[in-house]
Amino acid sequence: MKKSASVRLTVVAAIGMGAAHGQQRQDPCAAASFKQQACQAAVQNRGYCWDGKWVQLTYHYPYPYYYDAYQQYTTNGGTVSAAIVGSCVAHGSVRAGFGATGARHGAGG
């Protein structure tokens, strides 16, 4: 009983932290925020840009897996809110990626 209560508290705390940071990070390979070119780049580069920062992420499957998941999601009525593609600065170098800050950088703003 105590174990399940601590798991619930951990989940609630994680959700609260996500809300406290404003908009939740969108993975370009997630079905609900899928963006074809950004997903291909994220799988290849092992990460993506979000809010001007590099998010390192290892994808466990090749790109076609994520594309197929996206296709199945939309076929079953899921709606996609694709993230904005842009770039970010990481340790003095510019990386391609996506996110609100990246979009401003890409637009020259």
TORKOL-705565 format. One record per residue: x, y, z of N, C-alpha, C, O, CB in turn. Coordinates in steps of 0.05 Angstrom, whole numbers, padded with zeros to 5 digits, always signed. Glycine has a CB too. Example, Ala and Ser with C-alpha at 12.3 -4.5 7.8 and 13.67 -1.06 7.14 Angstrom:
2
+00264-00114+00156+00246-00090+00156+00264-00066+00156+00285-00066+00169+00226-00089+00181/+00257-00045+00142+00273-00021+00143+00258+00001+00157+00268+00023+00161+00282-00012+00114/
This chain:
109
+00016-00024+00000+00000+00000+00000+00017+00025+00000+00012+00044-00015-00019+00000+00024/+00038+00026+00016+00055+00049+00017+00069+00053-00010+00073+00076-00018+00076+00046+00039/+00077+00032-00023+00091+00034-00048+00074+00048-00069+00083+00065-00084+00099+00006-00058/+00048+00040-00071+00031+00053-00091+00026+00082-00085+00024+00098-00104+00004+00038-00093/+00025+00089-00060+00021+00117-00053+00045+00134-00061+00042+00156-00070+00016+00120-00022/+00069+00123-00057+00093+00138-00065+00095+00141-00095+00104+00161-00105+00118+00125-00053/+00086+00120-00110+00086+00122-00139+00067+00144-00148+00074+00160-00166+00079+00095-00152/+00043+00145-00136+00024+00165-00143+00035+00193-00138+00031+00211-00154-00002+00161-00127/+00048+00197-00115+00059+00223-00108+00081+00230-00128+00083+00254-00136+00070+00223-00080/+00097+00211-00136+00118+00217-00156+00106+00226-00182+00115+00245-00194+00135+00192-00160/+00085+00213-00191+00071+00220-00216+00059+00248-00214+00062+00264-00233+00050+00199-00224/+00046+00253-00192+00034+00279-00188+00055+00301-00187+00051+00323-00199+00017+00280-00162/+00077+00296-00174+00099+00315-00173+00111+00320-00201+00116+00343-00208+00121+00305-00154/+00114+00299-00217+00125+00303-00244+00106+00319-00261+00115+00336-00276+00129+00275-00257/+00080+00314-00259+00060+00330-00274+00061+00359-00265+00060+00377-00282+00032+00318-00270/+00063+00364-00240+00064+00391-00229+00089+00405-00239+00088+00429-00245+00064+00390-00199/+00112+00392-00240+00136+00404-00250+00134+00412-00279+00143+00433-00287+00160+00386-00245/+00121+00395-00295+00117+00400-00323+00100+00425-00327+00106+00442-00344+00104+00376-00337/+00079+00428-00311+00062+00451-00313+00076+00476-00304+00071+00498-00315+00036+00447-00296/+00093+00474-00284+00108+00497-00274+00127+00508-00295+00133+00532-00294+00123+00490-00249/+00137+00492-00313+00155+00501-00333+00141+00512-00358+00155+00518-00378+00174+00478-00341/+00115+00515-00357+00101+00526-00380+00094+00504-00399+00085+00483-00391+00117+00548-00394/+00098+00510-00424+00091+00491-00445+00109+00466-00443+00133+00468-00440+00094+00503-00473/+00096+00443-00446+00110+00417-00444+00127+00413-00470+00118+00419-00492+00091+00394-00439/+00150+00402-00466+00167+00395-00489+00153+00376-00508+00140+00357-00499+00194+00384-00479/+00156+00381-00534+00144+00363-00553+00165+00348-00568+00183+00360-00580+00127+00380-00573/+00163+00322-00568+00182+00305-00582+00173+00304-00611+00150+00298-00617+00183+00276-00570/+00191+00310-00630+00183+00310-00658+00175+00283-00669+00164+00281-00691+00205+00322-00675/+00181+00262-00654+00175+00235-00663+00150+00224-00649+00141+00202-00656+00198+00216-00658/+00139+00238-00630+00115+00229-00617+00091+00233-00636+00090+00253-00650+00110+00245-00590/+00073+00214-00636+00051+00215-00656+00035+00241-00655+00028+00252-00675+00032+00192-00651/+00030+00252-00631+00013+00275-00628+00028+00301-00636+00014+00322-00640+00004+00278-00599/+00054+00301-00638+00069+00325-00646+00089+00318-00668+00109+00332-00671+00084+00337-00621/+00082+00298-00684+00100+00288-00705+00106+00309-00726+00088+00323-00735+00089+00263-00718/+00131+00311-00733+00140+00329-00755+00162+00313-00770+00183+00307-00759+00152+00357-00744/+00156+00306-00795+00172+00287-00810+00202+00294-00810+00218+00278-00801+00162+00285-00838/+00210+00317-00821+00238+00324-00823+00252+00326-00795+00274+00318-00792+00242+00349-00838/+00237+00338-00776+00248+00341-00749+00253+00314-00736+00272+00310-00722+00230+00359-00732/+00234+00295-00741+00237+00269-00729+00261+00254-00742+00277+00242-00727+00211+00252-00733/+00263+00255-00768+00286+00243-00781+00312+00254-00770+00331+00238-00764+00285+00247-00812/+00314+00280-00767+00338+00292-00756+00343+00284-00727+00365+00280-00719+00337+00323-00759/+00321+00283-00711+00324+00276-00683+00334+00248-00679+00351+00243-00662+00297+00279-00669/+00324+00229-00695+00333+00201-00694+00363+00200-00701+00379+00187-00688+00316+00183-00712/+00370+00214-00723+00397+00213-00733+00417+00227-00714+00439+00217-00709+00399+00227-00760/+00408+00250-00702+00426+00265-00684+00423+00259-00655+00437+00270-00638+00420+00294-00688/+00406+00240-00648+00401+00231-00621+00392+00254-00603+00403+00258-00581+00427+00218-00609/+00373+00270-00613+00362+00291-00597+00350+00313-00615+00350+00311-00639+00383+00303-00579/+00339+00333-00602+00326+00355-00616+00328+00380-00600+00335+00380-00577+00296+00348-00623/+00321+00402-00613+00322+00428-00601+00294+00435-00590+00274+00432-00603+00331+00450-00621/+00293+00445-00565+00268+00454-00553+00274+00479-00537+00291+00479-00520+00255+00432-00536/+00259+00500-00543+00261+00525-00528+00290+00535-00527+00300+00546-00507+00251+00521-00500/+00304+00533-00550+00331+00543-00552+00353+00525-00539+00376+00533-00538+00332+00569-00540/+00346+00502-00529+00365+00484-00516+00364+00456-00529+00343+00447-00538+00359+00482-00486/+00387+00444-00530+00390+00417-00541+00379+00396-00521+00388+00397-00498+00419+00411-00549/+00361+00379-00530+00351+00357-00513+00362+00331-00524+00355+00322-00545+00319+00357-00513/+00381+00320-00509+00393+00294-00518+00374+00272-00512+00364+00269-00490+00420+00290-00504/+00369+00255-00533+00350+00233-00530+00357+00211-00549+00361+00216-00573+00321+00243-00535/+00359+00187-00538+00366+00164-00555+00339+00151-00563+00323+00143-00547+00384+00144-00540/+00335+00149-00589+00312+00136-00600+00319+00106-00604+00340+00100-00615+00302+00149-00627/+00302+00089-00594+00308+00060-00594+00301+00046-00620+00307+00023-00624+00294+00047-00571/+00287+00060-00638+00278+00049-00663+00287+00067-00686+00291+00091-00682+00248+00044-00663/+00289+00056-00710+00295+00073-00733+00271+00090-00741+00248+00085-00732+00303+00056-00758/+00275+00111-00756+00255+00130-00763+00229+00118-00773+00207+00127-00764+00265+00149-00784/+00229+00098-00790+00203+00087-00800+00184+00078-00778+00159+00079-00782+00208+00064-00819/+00194+00069-00756+00177+00061-00734+00160+00084-00724+00136+00081-00720+00195+00050-00710/+00172+00108-00721+00158+00131-00711+00138+00142-00732+00116+00151-00725+00178+00153-00704/+00146+00140-00757+00128+00148-00779+00103+00130-00779+00081+00139-00782+00142+00147-00806/+00107+00104-00777+00085+00085-00777+00067+00090-00753+00042+00088-00755+00095+00056-00776/+00078+00096-00730+00062+00102-00706+00045+00127-00710+00022+00128-00702+00080+00105-00681/+00057+00147-00723+00043+00171-00729+00020+00165-00748-00003+00175-00744+00062+00192-00742/+00025+00150-00769+00004+00142-00789-00019+00128-00775-00042+00133-00781+00016+00125-00811/-00013+00109-00758-00033+00094-00743-00049+00113-00725-00074+00111-00723-00021+00071-00727/-00036+00131-00712-00048+00151-00694-00069+00168-00709-00092+00171-00700-00027+00169-00681/-00061+00178-00732-00079+00195-00748-00102+00179-00761-00124+00188-00763-00064+00210-00769/-00096+00154-00769-00116+00137-00780-00138+00131-00760-00162+00128-00766-00104+00111-00790/-00130+00129-00734-00149+00124-00713-00162+00149-00702-00175+00149-00681-00135+00109-00690/-00159+00172-00716-00172+00196-00708-00156+00215-00691-00167+00236-00682-00197+00190-00694/-00131+00209-00686-00114+00227-00670-00108+00253-00685-00104+00252-00709-00089+00213-00662/-00107+00275-00670-00100+00300-00683-00071+00307-00676-00061+00302-00654-00119+00323-00673/-00058+00319-00695-00029+00325-00692-00026+00356-00690-00037+00371-00706-00013+00314-00716/-00011+00364-00670-00003+00392-00667+00027+00393-00671+00042+00392-00651-00012+00403-00639/+00036+00394-00696+00064+00392-00702+00079+00416-00691+00070+00439-00692+00069+00391-00732/+00102+00410-00680+00119+00431-00668+00132+00448-00690+00134+00439-00713+00141+00419-00650/+00140+00472-00683+00153+00491-00702+00182+00483-00705+00196+00480-00685+00149+00520-00692/+00191+00481-00729+00219+00474-00735+00236+00499-00733+00228+00521-00742+00222+00461-00762/+00260+00497-00721+00278+00520-00719+00306+00510-00713+00314+00489-00722+00268+00539-00698/+00321+00525-00697+00348+00518-00689+00353+00527-00661+00338+00543-00650+00369+00529-00709/+00375+00518-00650+00382+00527-00623+00412+00528-00621+00427+00518-00638+00370+00508-00601/+00421+00541-00600+00450+00544-00595+00457+00526-00572+00445+00527-00551+00458+00573-00589/+00478+00509-00577+00488+00491-00556+00518+00493-00555+00532+00486-00573+00479+00461-00562/+00528+00504-00533+00557+00507-00529+00570+00523-00551+00591+00515-00561+00570+00480-00526/+00557+00544-00560+00568+00561-00580+00564+00552-00609+00572+00566-00627+00597+00563-00575/+00551+00529-00613+00546+00521-00641+00516+00519-00645+00501+00513-00627+00560+00494-00647/+00508+00524-00670+00479+00523-00676+00472+00495-00685+00486+00483-00701+00472+00544-00699/+00450+00485-00674+00439+00459-00682+00412+00463-00693+00397+00480-00684+00439+00440-00657/+00406+00447-00713+00378+00447-00724+00360+00433-00705+00369+00415-00691+00377+00434-00752/+00336+00441-00704+00317+00429-00685+00290+00442-00687+00283+00453-00708+00327+00429-00657/+00275+00443-00665+00250+00456-00666+00242+00466-00638+00254+00457-00619+00228+00439-00678/+00223+00483-00637+00214+00494-00612+00209+00524-00615+00216+00535-00635+00234+00489-00589/+00197+00536-00595+00190+00564-00597+00214+00582-00601+00213+00599-00619+00175+00572-00572/+00235+00578-00586+00259+00595-00589+00273+00589-00615+00282+00608-00629+00278+00591-00566/+00274+00564-00623+00286+00557-00649+00271+00570-00672+00284+00579-00691+00286+00527-00652/+00245+00572-00670+00230+00585-00691+00237+00615-00693+00239+00625-00715+00199+00581-00686/+00240+00628-00670+00248+00656-00670+00276+00659-00683+00280+00678-00698+00247+00668-00642/+00294+00642-00676+00321+00643-00687+00320+00639-00717+00333+00653-00732+00340+00623-00674/+00305+00619-00726+00303+00613-00755+00289+00635-00770+00295+00639-00794+00288+00587-00759/+00272+00650-00757+00258+00672-00771+00273+00698-00770+00264+00718-00780+00230+00676-00758/+00297+00697-00757+00313+00721-00755+00305+00739-00733+00312+00763-00732+00313+00736-00781/+00288+00729-00714+00277+00746-00693+00290+00743-00667+00282+00756-00648+00250+00741-00689/
